[in-house]
Amino acid sequence: MFTRFEEYAASQMLGHADSPPRSHGKLFFAEAWQRQLFGLTLAVAKQGHFDWEDFRQHLIGSIGDWERLDCAAQPPWDYYERFFGALLQVLERQQVVTEGELAWVLADRPLRSHE
């Protein structure tokens, strides 16, 4: 169930470059980690660690970075990989986590099958 903040955050993304995948009008998550990432991002923003609009702008930038890659160098499209990258940028920029902490956490992150 969405609270007012979650409803606001999700609705701010509708019809824009950063719109999350949907199926039958509802948010669509192909894998559990995507749902967890989305929920974690909402929770951290709701707690005031970063501004939702700042995160959105980083997400739009992350999507744009992928779009500007030469086709031969582009990894397969994955919205939530871009979402994850934007979250990492915002967390580091707002000093919620340090670069060293991110490196430590990401060292154990399993590689995606297409990477």
C-alpha positions in Angstrom: 0.0 0.0 0.0 1.4 3.4 -1.0 1.5 6.3 1.5 1.2 9.8 0.3 4.9 10.1 -0.3 5.1 6.9 -2.3 2.1 7.9 -4.4 3.7 11.4 -5.0 7.1 9.8 -5.9 5.6 7.3 -8.3 3.2 9.8 -9.9 6.1 12.3 -10.5 7.7 9.9 -12.8 4.7 9.1 -15.0 4.9 10.2 -18.6 8.5 11.3 -18.2 11.9 10.0 -19.4 12.3 8.3 -16.0 9.0 6.5 -16.0 9.3 3.0 -14.4 8.1 -0.1 -16.3 4.4 -0.8 -16.0 2.1 -3.7 -16.8 -1.6 -3.2 -16.8 -1.2 0.2 -15.2 0.8 -1.1 -12.2 4.5 -0.9 -11.5 6.3 -3.9 -13.1 9.2 -5.7 -11.5 10.7 -8.7 -13.4 12.9 -9.6 -10.5 12.7 -9.4 -6.7 15.8 -7.2 -6.5 14.0 -4.5 -8.6 11.1 -4.3 -6.2 13.5 -4.2 -3.2 15.6 -1.4 -4.9 12.5 0.6 -5.6 11.2 0.2 -2.1 14.6 1.0 -0.6 14.9 4.2 -2.7 11.5 5.4 -1.6 12.2 4.7 2.0 15.6 6.5 2.1 14.1 9.5 0.3 11.1 9.5 2.6 13.4 9.6 5.6 14.9 12.8 4.2 18.3 11.5 3.1 17.9 13.0 -0.3 15.3 15.0 -2.3 13.1 12.9 -4.6 13.5 15.4 -7.5 17.3 15.3 -7.1 17.1 11.5 -7.5 14.9 11.8 -10.5 17.3 14.2 -12.2 20.1 11.7 -11.6 17.9 8.9 -13.0 17.2 10.9 -16.1 21.0 11.6 -16.4 21.7 7.9 -16.0 19.2 7.0 -18.7 20.7 9.7 -21.0 24.3 8.3 -20.4 23.1 4.9 -21.5 21.4 6.4 -24.6 24.5 8.3 -25.6 26.7 5.2 -25.6 27.7 3.9 -29.0 25.3 1.0 -29.9 28.2 -1.5 -29.9 29.2 -0.4 -26.4 25.7 -0.3 -24.9 24.8 -3.0 -22.4 21.3 -4.4 -22.8 18.7 -2.0 -21.6 17.6 -2.4 -18.0 15.7 0.4 -16.4 16.5 -0.8 -12.9 20.3 -0.9 -13.6 20.0 2.8 -14.5 17.8 3.3 -11.4 20.5 1.6 -9.2 23.2 3.8 -10.7 21.2 7.0 -10.0 20.6 5.9 -6.4 24.3 5.2 -5.8 25.2 8.7 -7.2 22.7 10.4 -4.9 23.7 8.4 -1.8 27.4 9.2 -2.4 26.7 12.9 -3.3 24.6 13.4 -0.1 27.2 11.6 1.9 24.7 8.9 3.1 27.5 6.4 2.2 31.1 6.9 1.3 32.8 5.7 -1.9 34.6 3.0 0.2 31.4 1.8 1.7 29.9 1.6 -1.8 32.9 -0.4 -3.1 32.6 -2.8 -0.2 28.9 -3.4 -0.7 29.2 -3.7 -4.5 32.1 -6.1 -4.3 29.7 -8.9 -3.3 27.0 -7.9 -5.9 26.4 -10.8 -8.3 27.1 -10.0 -11.9 24.1 -9.9 -14.2 24.0 -12.6 -16.8 24.4 -10.1 -19.6 27.5 -8.4 -18.1 
